[in-house]
Amino acid sequence: MLIDEVLEYLGWKGKTSRLWLNDVHPETIKKALNDVKDNKDYRGLFHAACARAYADWLAGLALTRYTTLGFQEGGYDVDVLSVGRVQTPTLGLVVRRDLEIENFTPKDYYNFFAELQIDAVKKIKGKWVPDKNKEYDFFDEEGRIVNEASISVIKNKIDGKLGTITSVKKEKKSKKPPLPYNLSKLQVAANQKFKIMEVLPHIQKLYDGGYVSYPRTGIRHLPEVRFDEAKEVIDAIKSACLSFENIIKLVDTSRKSPAWNDKEVKEHYGIIPTKKAPDITELDPMDKNIYEMIVQRYLLQFLPDYEYEQTSVEFEVEDVRFKAVGRTIINLGWMGFDKEEENVSESKEKEDDDKRDMPSVKEGNTGDATGVLEAKKQHLRSRLHTQH
């Protein structure tokens, strides 16, 4: 928009080409120079920027004056009440969430399981699967069991009865390394790990020193041209950061994770270390922590996938269905060094369910069933996570 406004003001009608760069790597520049586009192809971006500017004017200037004068006429002692196209709705989200936190009341709920004792050593714990053809009056709006008396009726129905395994499914699965950090992901992870509220000043210092790539990015993928630099980057890290010796022993710079994808790279790309590594002993403690988080996430891109076998077992007791899910690790891969990504994306309860040990059973096995009610208390964090 800044350039197009100047061209329009000057009345320029000649041919105009645009060079679009998201990186100053020599190979990236050469590639972009061979793919220069007509500026008309970007006219939509100019119009979009103009629309945002007009919206800023309408909301910012007009509504700020309207709101300020209205409150002053109503007797309020205010100088300016600022209204903004982005600022005001964002503030509204924060205020509503703050009020929800202030007024939050924890409530009790229950999880319902059945333990199926196959023989003296084999026991399976499965979670109740509600019948889709029936209506239940003891669920809350989030699908939690909130009436102990009602669910106890089903529990009493199955206690001591014979259960039969109806399905056993085994599936080998794998999980790719988590993508490199962008600014917001790094902020969340650093807050969880080190309880810091502002991560940008630390990344900025690392960036100014030439140790990491551009920090103010919302992208997590990487340009493919950076893949060829991996060995040099890792050699620099190896010399400077002895704490990564165990990971570096396992990296394979020929292994290309999904992070390297030009189609997903926009103006910037994920935060990664550069070929210039710092003297770790000279970094401030928190700068060192943030740098090591960035380095570790980068190194994960060259580690094997996390591989496991997932076993799903379904069984019935008195026409009541239950399902158990277990996981057997085949190869820890990258997960042996970084579990933060999984902890952020999965609830602890689901994670525990999926990782239960699963004994070897087959369809048709039977056993005595015992109903199990586990009392839980809803916490504010789980409530907000569910809404998010």
C-alpha positions in Angstrom: 0.0 0.0 0.0 2.8 2.4 0.9 4.4 2.1 -2.5 1.1 2.0 -4.5 -0.1 5.2 -2.8 3.1 6.9 -4.0 2.7 5.6 -7.5 -0.9 6.8 -7.7 0.0 10.2 -6.2 2.6 10.6 -8.9 0.3 9.4 -11.6 2.7 6.6 -12.7 1.2 4.5 -15.5 4.3 2.6 -16.6 5.2 -1.0 -16.2 5.8 -1.9 -12.5 7.1 -5.2 -11.2 7.3 -6.4 -7.6 10.0 -8.3 -6.0 8.6 -10.4 -3.1 11.1 -11.5 -0.4 10.6 -13.3 2.9 14.3 -13.9 3.5 17.6 -12.3 2.6 19.4 -15.6 2.0 21.3 -15.3 -1.4 19.5 -18.3 -2.8 16.1 -16.9 -1.8 17.0 -13.6 -3.5 18.1 -15.3 -6.7 14.9 -17.3 -6.8 12.8 -14.3 -6.2 14.6 -12.3 -8.9 13.7 -15.0 -11.4 10.0 -14.9 -10.4 9.3 -11.1 -10.4 5.5 -10.5 -10.8 3.5 -7.7 -12.4 2.4 -5.3 -9.7 -1.2 -5.7 -10.9 -1.2 -9.2 -9.5 -1.0 -7.7 -6.0 -3.8 -5.1 -6.5 -6.1 -7.0 -4.2 -3.6 -6.6 -1.3 -3.6 -2.8 -2.0 -7.4 -2.7 -1.8 -7.4 -4.8 1.4 -5.0 -2.4 3.0 -7.1 0.6 1.9 -10.2 -1.1 3.4 -8.4 -1.5 6.8 -7.3 2.1 6.7 -10.9 3.3 6.1 -12.2 1.0 8.8 -9.5 2.3 11.2 -10.7 5.9 10.4 -14.4 5.1 10.9 -13.9 3.2 14.1 -11.0 5.0 15.5 -11.7 8.7 14.7 -15.5 8.8 14.5 -16.4 6.4 17.3 -13.7 7.7 19.6 -15.2 11.2 19.3 -18.7 9.9 19.6 -18.0 7.8 22.7 -15.9 10.5 24.4 -18.5 13.3 23.9 -21.3 11.0 24.9 -19.7 10.1 28.2 -18.7 13.7 28.9 -22.3 14.8 28.3 -23.4 12.1 30.7 -21.4 13.6 33.4 -18.3 11.4 33.3 -14.9 13.1 33.9 -13.0 11.7 30.9 -10.5 13.3 28.4 -10.6 10.6 25.7 -12.2 7.2 25.5 -10.3 5.5 22.7 -12.1 3.2 20.3 -10.3 1.1 17.8 -11.1 -1.5 15.0 -8.8 -4.1 16.6 -8.2 -2.6 20.1 -11.8 -2.5 21.2 -13.0 -6.0 20.3 -9.8 -7.5 21.7 -10.3 -5.6 24.9 -13.8 -6.9 25.0 -12.5 -10.5 24.8 -10.1 -9.9 27.6 -12.8 -8.3 29.8 -15.3 -11.1 29.2 -12.7 -13.7 30.0 -11.6 -11.8 33.1 -15.2 -11.7 34.3 -15.6 -15.5 33.6 -12.5 -16.2 35.7 -13.8 -13.9 38.5 -17.2 -15.6 38.6 -16.1 -19.2 37.9 -17.5 -21.8 40.3 -15.9 -25.3 40.2 -18.4 -28.1 39.9 -18.2 -31.8 40.5 -18.6 -34.4 37.7 -17.9 -38.1 37.2 -16.2 -40.4 34.8 -17.7 -43.9 34.5 -15.5 -47.0 33.8 -15.8 -50.7 34.0 -12.9 -53.0 35.0 -13.1 -56.4 33.2 -11.1 -59.1 35.0 -10.2 -61.6 32.3 -8.1 -63.9 34.5 -5.9 -63.7 37.5 -3.5 -61.2 35.8 -5.4 -59.7 32.9 -7.6 -56.7 33.6 -8.9 -54.0 31.3 -10.3 -50.7 32.3 -12.7 -49.2 29.7 -14.5 -45.9 29.6 -18.3 -46.0 29.2 -19.6 -45.3 25.6 -23.1 -43.8 25.8 -25.7 -45.3 23.5 -26.4 -42.8 20.7 -30.0 -44.0 20.5 -30.8 -43.2 24.1 -31.3 -39.9 25.8 -29.6 -39.3 29.2 -30.6 -36.6 31.7 -27.4 -36.5 33.7 -25.0 -34.7 31.3 -24.1 -31.0 31.5 -23.7 -28.8 28.5 -20.1 -30.1 28.0 -21.1 -33.8 28.1 -19.9 -34.4 31.6 -21.8 -36.8 34.0 -23.1 -34.6 36.8 -25.6 -36.8 38.6 -24.1 -39.5 40.7 -27.4 -41.2 41.5 -28.4 -41.6 37.8 -25.1 -43.0 36.6 -25.1 -45.3 39.7 -28.1 -47.1 38.2 -26.0 -48.2 35.2 -23.1 -49.0 37.5 -25.3 -51.3 39.7 -26.6 -53.0 36.5 -23.2 -54.2 35.4 -21.5 -54.9 38.8 -20.6 -58.5 39.1 -21.9 -59.4 35.6 -20.1 -61.2 32.8 -18.5 -59.0 30.2 -17.4 -60.0 26.7 -14.7 -58.5 24.5 -16.4 -57.6 21.2 -13.5 -55.9 19.3 -9.7 -55.7 19.4 -8.0 -53.4 17.0 -4.3 -52.7 16.7 -2.8 -49.9 14.6 0.8 -48.7 14.2 0.9 -44.9 14.4 3.6 -42.3 14.2 3.9 -38.7 15.1 6.1 -36.2 13.3 8.3 -33.7 15.3 6.4 -30.5 16.3 7.0 -27.6 14.0 9.5 -24.9 15.0 8.3 -22.1 17.2 6.6 -18.9 16.1 6.4 -16.0 18.5 3.1 -17.0 20.1 4.0 -20.7 20.5 7.3 -19.8 22.1 5.6 -17.4 24.4 3.2 -20.1 25.6 5.9 -22.8 26.0 8.3 -20.4 27.8 5.5 -19.3 30.2 4.7 -22.9 31.0 8.4 -23.8 31.5 9.8 -20.7 33.1 6.7 -18.6 34.2 7.8 -15.5 32.2 5.2 -13.2 30.7 7.3 -11.5 28.0 9.5 -13.6 25.8 10.0 -11.1 23.0 12.8 -9.0 24.7 14.9 -12.2 25.1 14.4 -13.3 21.5 15.1 -9.8 20.3 18.5 -9.8 22.0 19.3 -13.2 20.4 18.2 -11.9 17.0 20.2 -8.7 17.4 23.2 -10.9 18.2 22.7 -12.8 15.0 22.0 -16.1 16.8 18.3 -16.7 15.8 16.1 -15.8 12.8 13.5 -13.0 12.8 11.4 -13.3 16.0 8.2 -11.4 15.1 6.7 -14.2 13.0 3.4 -16.0 13.0 4.7 -18.8 10.7 6.1 -22.1 11.9 7.3 -23.6 8.7 10.7 -23.1 7.1 11.9 -22.2 3.6 13.4 -25.2 1.9 16.6 -23.3 1.0 17.4 -23.3 4.7 17.5 -27.1 4.8 20.9 -27.2 3.1 22.4 -25.1 5.9 21.4 -27.7 8.6 24.9 -29.3 8.9 26.6 -25.9 9.4 24.0 -24.8 11.9 24.2 -28.0 13.9 28.1 -27.9 13.8 27.9 -24.4 15.3 25.5 -25.5 18.0 27.6 -28.6 18.8 30.6 -26.4 19.4 28.8 -23.9 21.5 26.2 -25.9 23.4 27.6 -29.0 25.0 24.2 -29.7 26.7 22.8 -30.9 23.3 25.5 -33.5 22.8 23.0 -36.4 23.4 20.5 -35.1 20.8 23.1 -34.2 18.2 24.4 -37.8 18.3 21.0 -38.9 16.9 20.3 -36.2 14.3 20.3 -37.1 10.6 20.6 -34.0 8.4 19.3 -35.9 5.5 16.0 -36.4 7.3 13.5 -33.8 6.1 10.6 -33.1 8.4 7.3 -31.5 7.2 8.6 -28.2 8.6 10.5 -27.5 5.4 7.7 -26.3 3.1 8.0 -23.2 0.9 4.2 -23.2 0.3 3.5 -22.5 4.0 6.1 -19.7 4.3 4.8 -16.2 3.9 6.5 -13.0 4.8 8.6 -14.7 7.5 9.2 -18.2 8.8 9.7 -20.2 12.0 12.2 -19.1 14.6 15.4 -21.2 14.3 19.1 -20.9 15.2 21.5 -19.5 12.7 25.0 -20.6 11.7 26.3 -18.2 14.4 26.1 -19.7 17.8 26.6 -17.6 21.0 29.0 -18.3 23.8 26.4 -19.8 26.2 28.4 -18.7 29.3 28.0 -15.1 28.3 24.2 -15.1 27.8 21.9 -13.9 30.5 20.2 -16.9 32.2 16.8 -16.3 30.6 18.3 -15.5 27.2 20.1 -18.9 27.4 16.9 -20.7 28.3 15.0 -19.2 25.3 17.9 -19.9 23.0 18.1 -23.6 24.1 14.3 -23.9 23.6 14.7 -22.7 20.0 17.7 -24.9 19.3 16.0 -28.0 20.8 12.9 -27.5 18.6 15.2 -27.1 15.6 17.1 -30.3 16.3 13.9 -32.3 16.6 13.4 -31.8 12.9 16.2 -34.2 12.3 15.2 -37.0 14.8 13.1 -40.1 14.0 9.3 -40.0 14.3 7.7 -41.0 17.6 6.2 -44.5 16.8 3.8 -46.5 18.8 1.2 -49.2 18.5 -2.3 -48.2 19.6 -4.7 -50.9 20.8 -8.4 -50.3 21.1 -10.5 -52.8 23.0 -14.3 -52.7 23.2 -16.4 -54.9 25.5 -20.0 -55.1 26.5 -21.6 -55.8 29.9 -25.4 -56.2 30.0 -25.6 -54.3 26.6 -23.6 -51.5 28.1 -20.5 -50.6 25.9 -17.0 -49.7 27.2 -13.9 -48.9 25.3 -10.2 -49.0 26.4 -7.3 -47.5 24.5 -3.7 -48.4 25.2 -0.4 -47.5 23.7 2.8 -49.4 23.3 5.9 -47.4 22.4 7.9 -48.7 19.5 10.4 -45.9 19.1 10.4 -42.8 21.3 12.2 -40.8 18.6 12.0 -37.0 19.1 9.5 -37.6 22.0 12.5 -38.7 24.1 13.7 -35.1 24.2 10.6 -32.9 24.1 7.1 -33.6 25.3 6.0 -30.0 25.7 4.0 -29.9 22.4 1.9 -32.9 23.3 1.3 -31.6 26.8 0.0 -28.3 25.4 -2.3 -30.0 22.8 -3.7 -32.9 24.7 -5.5 -32.9 28.1 -3.7 -34.8 30.8 -6.8 -37.0 31.3 -6.9 -38.1 27.6 -3.1 -38.6 27.5 -3.3 -40.9 30.5 -6.2 -42.9 29.0 -4.3 -43.4 25.7 -1.1 -44.6 27.4 -2.5 -47.2 29.7 -0.8 -50.6 29.5 -3.0 -53.0 27.5 -2.8 -56.8 28.2 -2.9 -59.2 25.3 -6.6 -60.2 24.7 -8.8 -61.3 21.9 -12.4 -61.1 20.8 -14.6 -63.4 22.7 -12.6 -63.3 26.0 -14.9 -62.9 29.0 -14.5 -61.7 32.5 -16.3 -60.4 35.6 -17.1 -56.7 35.4 -16.9 -54.0 38.1 -18.3 -50.5 37.6 -16.0 -47.6 38.7 -17.1 -44.1 39.3 -14.3 -41.5 39.5 -15.3 -38.2 41.0 -13.7 -35.2 39.4 -13.7 -31.4 40.0 -13.8 -29.1 37.0 -10.9 -26.6 37.2 -10.9 -23.2 35.6 -8.0 -24.1 33.2 -9.9 -27.1 31.8 -13.0 -25.0 31.4 -11.2 -22.3 29.4 -9.3 -24.9 27.4 -12.6 -26.6 26.4 -14.0 -23.2 25.3 -10.9 -22.4 23.3 
